[in-house]
Amino acid sequence: MVKNSAWTHFSDRWVQHPDWIENPVPPNVSPERWETSNGDESYTSMVYGKPFRGDLTVRVSLEFSPRMAPLILFSSALGKDPAGRRELRNYTEIVFWDQGANAWNHVYDDVARKKVYHLSASAEFSLAAETRHCVEVNKQGQQLKIRVDGHTFGYLEKNFPDEFYVGITGCEGINRFYDFEVVR
């Protein structure tokens, strides 16, 4: 489990269901109020325990509530917050939502202890909410190719590290993950 370096909020667990995991959300609070001074309190993230190198493909089956944002992430070395919890510092995230997919690059400034981020790529198309989608991200060198429901787009991620962690994040609402596979 890893936290977002931008917030104090840290979710150290997923909600286990018979066939999927789901990010926990604040109880008895409307989704509009999940973003607090602590950050997005539905944000839950984990990475595979060992880093990867080289080319690979990540496959995930996921589902999301309307307008929400499950994602696949690729992170360089993990940092630690003042409480000693592992957190994401420099990473790329591929986000899926009902209006398509986006790729964001996050860079952590160690001196200022904050991150900056920018949109690296995006593709607009309809993805049904409350529907299971099989998504795939293929990494070859610094080239990323994203596939979901017959849609494909790619881009060059110049900040991709030689060694990286691979994982998933549920945020901005309820997200479900059914499986996770890394293929070389």
C-alpha positions as CSV (number, residue, x, y, z in Angstrom):
1,M,0.0,0.0,0.0
2,V,1.3,3.5,-0.9
3,K,0.0,7.0,-0.3
4,N,-0.3,10.1,-2.4
5,S,2.5,12.5,-1.5
6,A,0.2,15.5,-2.0
7,W,-2.1,14.5,0.9
8,T,-2.0,13.4,4.5
9,H,-4.8,10.9,3.8
10,F,-3.7,7.3,3.7
11,S,-5.9,4.3,3.0
12,D,-4.0,1.2,4.1
13,R,-6.6,-1.4,2.8
14,W,-9.0,-2.4,0.1
15,V,-12.5,-3.7,0.7
16,Q,-12.5,-7.3,-0.3
17,H,-15.6,-8.7,-2.1
18,P,-16.1,-12.2,-3.5
19,D,-14.7,-11.4,-6.9
20,W,-13.1,-8.0,-6.7
21,I,-11.5,-5.4,-4.5
22,E,-12.8,-1.9,-4.1
23,N,-11.4,1.3,-2.6
24,P,-13.0,2.3,0.7
25,V,-15.0,5.5,0.7
26,P,-16.0,7.8,3.6
27,P,-19.2,6.4,5.2
28,N,-22.3,8.5,5.3
29,V,-20.7,11.3,3.3
30,S,-21.7,12.3,-0.3
31,P,-19.1,11.9,-3.0
32,E,-18.9,15.7,-3.4
33,R,-17.4,15.9,0.2
34,W,-14.8,13.1,-0.1
35,E,-12.2,15.7,-1.0
36,T,-11.1,17.3,2.3
37,S,-8.1,19.2,3.7
38,N,-6.6,15.7,4.0
39,G,-7.0,15.0,0.3
40,D,-9.2,12.6,-1.7
41,E,-10.5,10.3,1.1
42,S,-11.4,7.6,-1.4
43,Y,-7.8,7.4,-2.7
44,T,-6.4,3.9,-2.3
45,S,-3.3,2.7,-4.0
46,M,-0.9,-0.3,-4.0
47,V,2.0,-1.4,-6.1
48,Y,3.5,-4.8,-6.7
49,G,6.2,-5.5,-4.0
50,K,9.2,-5.7,-6.3
51,P,10.2,-3.3,-9.1
52,F,10.3,-4.2,-12.8
53,R,12.7,-3.4,-15.6
54,G,12.3,-3.5,-19.3
55,D,9.3,-4.0,-21.6
56,L,6.0,-5.4,-20.3
57,T,2.3,-5.4,-20.6
58,V,-0.1,-4.7,-17.7
59,R,-3.7,-6.1,-17.9
60,V,-6.4,-5.2,-15.5
61,S,-10.2,-5.7,-15.4
62,L,-11.8,-2.8,-13.7
63,E,-15.1,-1.0,-13.1
64,F,-16.0,2.5,-11.9
65,S,-18.9,4.7,-10.8
66,P,-19.9,7.5,-13.2
67,R,-17.2,10.1,-13.7
68,M,-14.7,8.3,-11.5
69,A,-11.1,7.3,-12.0
70,P,-9.5,3.9,-11.6
71,L,-5.9,3.9,-12.8
72,I,-2.8,1.9,-13.6
73,L,0.4,3.4,-12.3
74,F,4.1,3.1,-13.0
75,S,6.2,4.6,-10.2
76,S,10.0,5.1,-9.8
77,A,11.5,4.5,-6.3
78,L,9.0,5.0,-3.5
79,G,9.5,7.7,-0.9
80,K,8.5,7.9,2.7
81,D,6.3,10.5,4.4
82,P,7.3,11.9,7.9
83,A,5.3,9.0,9.5
84,G,7.4,6.5,7.6
85,R,4.6,5.4,5.3
86,R,5.5,4.5,1.7
87,E,4.4,7.1,-0.8
88,L,4.4,7.8,-4.5
89,R,6.8,10.4,-5.6
90,N,7.6,10.3,-9.4
91,Y,5.1,8.3,-11.4
92,T,2.9,8.0,-14.5
93,E,-0.7,7.1,-14.2
94,I,-3.1,5.9,-16.9
95,V,-6.6,6.9,-15.8
96,F,-9.9,5.5,-17.2
97,W,-13.3,7.2,-16.9
98,D,-16.6,7.4,-18.7
99,Q,-15.2,10.0,-21.2
100,G,-12.0,8.1,-22.2
101,A,-8.5,7.8,-20.8
102,N,-5.8,10.2,-19.7
103,A,-2.1,9.8,-18.9
104,W,-0.6,12.0,-16.2
105,N,3.0,12.5,-15.2
106,H,3.7,13.4,-11.6
107,V,7.1,14.7,-10.4
108,Y,7.9,15.2,-6.7
109,D,10.0,18.2,-5.6
110,D,12.1,17.0,-2.6
111,V,13.0,20.5,-1.5
112,A,9.4,22.0,-1.5
113,R,7.9,18.6,-0.5
114,K,5.2,18.8,-3.1
115,K,4.5,17.5,-6.5
116,V,3.8,19.0,-9.9
117,Y,2.0,17.1,-12.6
118,H,1.0,17.5,-16.2
119,L,-1.3,15.8,-18.7
120,S,0.9,13.7,-21.1
121,A,-1.8,12.3,-23.3
122,S,-5.5,11.9,-23.6
123,A,-8.1,10.2,-25.7
124,E,-11.8,11.0,-25.7
125,F,-14.3,8.1,-26.2
126,S,-17.3,6.7,-24.3
127,L,-16.7,4.1,-21.6
128,A,-19.8,2.8,-19.8
129,A,-19.8,3.3,-16.0
130,E,-20.8,0.3,-13.8
131,T,-19.4,-2.0,-16.5
132,R,-16.4,-4.2,-16.3
133,H,-13.6,-3.2,-18.7
134,C,-10.5,-5.0,-19.6
135,V,-7.7,-2.5,-20.0
136,E,-4.1,-3.0,-21.2
137,V,-1.0,-0.9,-21.1
138,N,2.0,-2.0,-23.1
139,K,5.4,-0.5,-22.3
140,Q,8.2,-0.7,-24.9
141,G,11.1,1.5,-24.0
142,Q,9.5,4.9,-23.3
143,Q,6.5,4.2,-25.6
144,L,3.2,3.4,-23.9
145,K,0.2,2.0,-25.8
146,I,-3.1,1.9,-24.0
147,R,-6.0,-0.3,-25.1
148,V,-9.6,-0.4,-23.8
149,D,-12.8,-1.6,-25.4
150,G,-11.6,-1.3,-29.0
151,H,-9.9,2.0,-28.4
152,T,-6.1,2.4,-28.7
153,F,-3.8,5.3,-28.3
154,G,-0.1,5.7,-27.4
155,Y,2.5,8.3,-26.5
156,L,6.1,8.7,-25.6
157,E,6.7,9.1,-21.8
158,K,10.2,10.7,-21.7
159,N,10.4,10.5,-17.8
160,F,10.0,6.8,-17.6
161,P,12.6,5.3,-15.2
162,D,14.7,2.2,-15.9
163,E,13.3,0.5,-12.8
164,F,9.7,1.0,-11.8
165,Y,6.9,-0.3,-9.6
166,V,3.5,-1.2,-11.2
167,G,0.2,-0.9,-9.4
168,I,-3.4,0.3,-9.3
169,T,-5.2,3.2,-7.7
170,G,-8.9,3.8,-7.0
171,C,-9.8,7.4,-6.5
172,E,-12.5,10.1,-6.9
173,G,-15.2,7.6,-6.2
174,I,-15.9,3.9,-6.1
175,N,-13.6,1.8,-8.3
176,R,-13.5,-2.0,-8.5
177,F,-10.6,-4.2,-9.7
178,Y,-11.2,-7.8,-10.6
179,D,-7.7,-8.9,-11.7
180,F,-4.2,-7.6,-12.3
181,E,-1.5,-9.2,-14.5
182,V,2.0,-8.3,-15.6
183,V,3.3,-10.1,-18.7
184,R,6.8,-9.8,-20.0
